Amino acid sequence: MSRLVVRRAELGDAPALVELIESAYRGERSRSGWTTEADLLGGQRVDLPMVEDMIGTSTVLVAFPSDDQAPAGPRSPLATVTLADEGDGVAYFGTFAVSPDAQGSGVGKELMAFAESYAQRQWGTTAMRMTVISKRAELIAFYERRGYVRTGQTEPFPYGQERFGVPKCDDLEFAVLTKPLS
């Protein structure tokens, strides 16, 4: 039985998604989880206009605890991911964030599987592609355990564009990973 309810994000979800993504990657709260980038980057990961743009131009999935798993009161999102159909059977998997409180509980694995299946059903996707900061060995290992492989290609980090973060080192780049879907 699924522990999550997953749906497409709506513009009204944007403020909660900004908070979720920031908590997973930046600032002191992110240090309680294992996906933090706080030692590599300061500043923001996303802001409200960026998330609103993602919702308008891509497929943003948001996961909540299922009714039997949810605490009483308003439900906060546990995880999110952004998907984009790149054509030729490839979908991009990005802005994947799991609340630090839910990391290590299987929520990320469940949403990842849902997202891959969604891309297959919606677009006929045969392969997923993602980019990860190459210094994030533990995170890359997590993706490799789920079938992603490094392609050997890299993409440059957007130095000078502080809306994506303020680098704390000068050798950041993204490793490109792919996963064939059956």
C-alpha positions as CSV (number, residue, x, y, z in Angstrom):
1,M,0.0,0.0,0.0
2,S,1.3,3.4,-0.9
3,R,2.2,5.8,1.9
4,L,1.9,8.8,-0.4
5,V,-0.7,10.7,-2.3
6,V,0.9,12.2,-5.4
7,R,-0.6,14.8,-7.7
8,R,0.5,17.5,-10.0
9,A,1.4,20.7,-8.2
10,E,-0.9,23.8,-8.6
11,L,0.2,27.4,-8.3
12,G,-1.3,27.5,-4.7
13,D,1.3,24.8,-3.7
14,A,4.2,27.1,-4.7
15,P,4.9,28.7,-1.3
16,A,4.9,25.3,0.5
17,L,7.2,23.8,-2.3
18,V,9.7,26.7,-1.9
19,E,9.8,25.9,1.9
20,L,10.2,22.2,1.2
21,I,13.0,22.6,-1.4
22,E,14.9,25.1,0.7
23,S,14.6,22.8,3.8
24,A,16.0,19.9,1.9
25,Y,19.0,21.6,0.4
26,R,20.0,24.9,2.1
27,G,20.3,26.5,5.5
28,E,20.5,25.0,8.9
29,R,17.3,22.9,8.7
30,S,18.8,21.1,5.7
31,R,21.6,19.8,7.9
32,S,19.2,17.5,9.7
33,G,18.9,15.5,6.5
34,W,21.5,14.0,4.3
35,T,20.7,15.9,1.0
36,T,22.0,19.3,2.2
37,E,24.1,21.4,-0.1
38,A,24.8,23.9,2.6
39,D,28.6,23.2,2.7
40,L,28.8,23.8,-1.1
41,L,26.3,26.6,-1.6
42,G,24.8,29.4,0.4
43,G,21.9,31.6,-0.5
44,Q,18.7,30.2,-2.0
45,R,18.0,27.0,-3.9
46,V,14.7,28.4,-5.3
47,D,12.3,31.3,-4.8
48,L,8.6,31.7,-5.4
49,P,8.8,33.0,-9.0
50,M,11.1,30.1,-9.9
51,V,8.7,27.5,-8.5
52,E,5.7,29.2,-10.1
53,D,7.5,29.1,-13.4
54,M,8.4,25.4,-12.9
55,I,4.7,24.7,-12.2
56,G,3.7,26.6,-15.4
57,T,6.2,25.1,-17.8
58,S,7.0,21.6,-16.5
59,T,5.3,18.8,-14.6
60,V,5.9,19.3,-10.9
61,L,4.7,16.4,-8.8
62,V,4.0,16.8,-5.1
63,A,3.7,14.0,-2.5
64,F,1.7,14.2,0.7
65,P,1.2,11.5,3.3
66,S,-1.7,9.2,2.5
67,D,-4.8,9.8,4.7
68,D,-4.0,6.9,7.0
69,Q,-0.4,8.2,7.4
70,A,-1.2,11.9,7.8
71,P,-1.2,13.7,11.1
72,A,-4.3,15.7,12.0
73,G,-4.4,19.3,10.6
74,P,-3.2,20.8,7.3
75,R,-1.0,18.5,5.3
76,S,2.4,19.7,4.3
77,P,4.1,18.2,1.2
78,L,6.7,15.5,2.0
79,A,8.4,15.5,-1.3
80,T,8.5,17.0,-4.8
81,V,10.1,16.4,-8.2
82,T,10.0,18.3,-11.5
83,L,9.8,16.4,-14.8
84,A,10.2,17.7,-18.3
85,D,9.8,15.8,-21.5
86,E,13.0,16.4,-23.5
87,G,11.8,14.5,-26.6
88,D,13.3,11.4,-28.2
89,G,12.0,9.3,-25.3
90,V,14.0,11.2,-22.6
91,A,12.5,12.9,-19.6
92,Y,14.5,15.2,-17.2
93,F,14.2,14.4,-13.5
94,G,15.1,17.4,-11.4
95,T,14.4,19.6,-8.3
96,F,13.9,16.4,-6.3
97,A,13.4,17.3,-2.7
98,V,12.3,15.3,0.3
99,S,11.6,16.9,3.7
100,P,14.5,16.4,6.1
101,D,12.0,14.8,8.5
102,A,11.0,12.2,5.9
103,Q,14.5,11.4,4.5
104,G,15.5,7.8,5.0
105,S,11.9,6.6,5.3
106,G,11.3,5.4,1.7
107,V,9.4,8.5,0.6
108,G,12.0,9.5,-1.9
109,K,12.2,6.0,-3.4
110,E,8.4,5.9,-3.7
111,L,8.1,9.3,-5.4
112,M,11.0,8.5,-7.7
113,A,9.3,5.3,-8.9
114,F,6.0,7.1,-9.3
115,A,7.8,9.9,-11.4
116,E,9.5,7.4,-13.7
117,S,6.2,5.5,-14.2
118,Y,4.4,8.8,-14.8
119,A,6.9,9.8,-17.5
120,Q,6.5,6.5,-19.2
121,R,2.7,6.7,-19.2
122,Q,2.5,10.4,-20.2
123,W,5.2,10.7,-22.7
124,G,6.4,7.2,-23.6
125,T,9.7,7.9,-21.9
126,T,12.3,5.2,-22.3
127,A,15.1,7.0,-20.4
128,M,15.4,9.5,-17.5
129,R,18.2,12.1,-17.3
130,M,19.3,14.1,-14.4
131,T,22.2,16.3,-13.3
132,V,23.7,16.3,-9.8
133,I,26.5,18.4,-8.4
134,S,29.5,16.1,-9.0
135,K,30.9,16.7,-5.5
136,R,27.7,15.1,-4.0
137,A,29.1,11.5,-3.9
138,E,26.5,10.2,-1.4
139,L,23.6,11.6,-3.4
140,I,25.0,10.2,-6.7
141,A,25.4,6.8,-5.0
142,F,21.8,6.9,-3.9
143,Y,20.7,7.4,-7.6
144,E,23.1,4.7,-8.8
145,R,21.5,2.2,-6.4
146,R,18.2,3.1,-8.2
147,G,19.6,2.3,-11.6
148,Y,21.0,5.7,-12.7
149,V,24.5,5.7,-14.2
150,R,27.0,8.5,-14.8
151,T,27.4,9.2,-18.5
152,G,30.8,10.8,-18.2
153,Q,29.3,14.1,-19.4
154,T,29.3,17.2,-17.2
155,E,27.5,20.5,-17.4
156,P,28.8,23.8,-16.0
157,F,27.5,25.3,-12.7
158,P,25.8,28.7,-13.3
159,Y,28.4,30.8,-11.5
160,G,27.4,34.4,-11.3
161,Q,23.7,33.6,-11.1
162,E,23.0,33.9,-7.4
163,R,19.4,33.0,-7.8
164,F,20.6,29.4,-7.9
165,G,22.9,29.8,-4.9
166,V,26.2,31.4,-3.8
167,P,29.0,28.9,-4.4
168,K,31.4,28.3,-1.5
169,C,34.0,26.8,-3.8
170,D,35.1,27.4,-7.4
171,D,35.1,23.9,-8.8
172,L,31.4,23.0,-9.0
173,E,29.9,21.2,-12.0
174,F,27.0,18.9,-12.7
175,A,27.5,15.2,-13.4
176,V,24.9,13.9,-16.0
177,L,23.2,10.6,-15.0
178,T,20.7,8.5,-17.0
179,K,18.5,5.5,-16.4
180,P,16.9,3.3,-19.0
181,L,13.3,2.5,-18.3
182,S,11.8,-0.8,-19.3
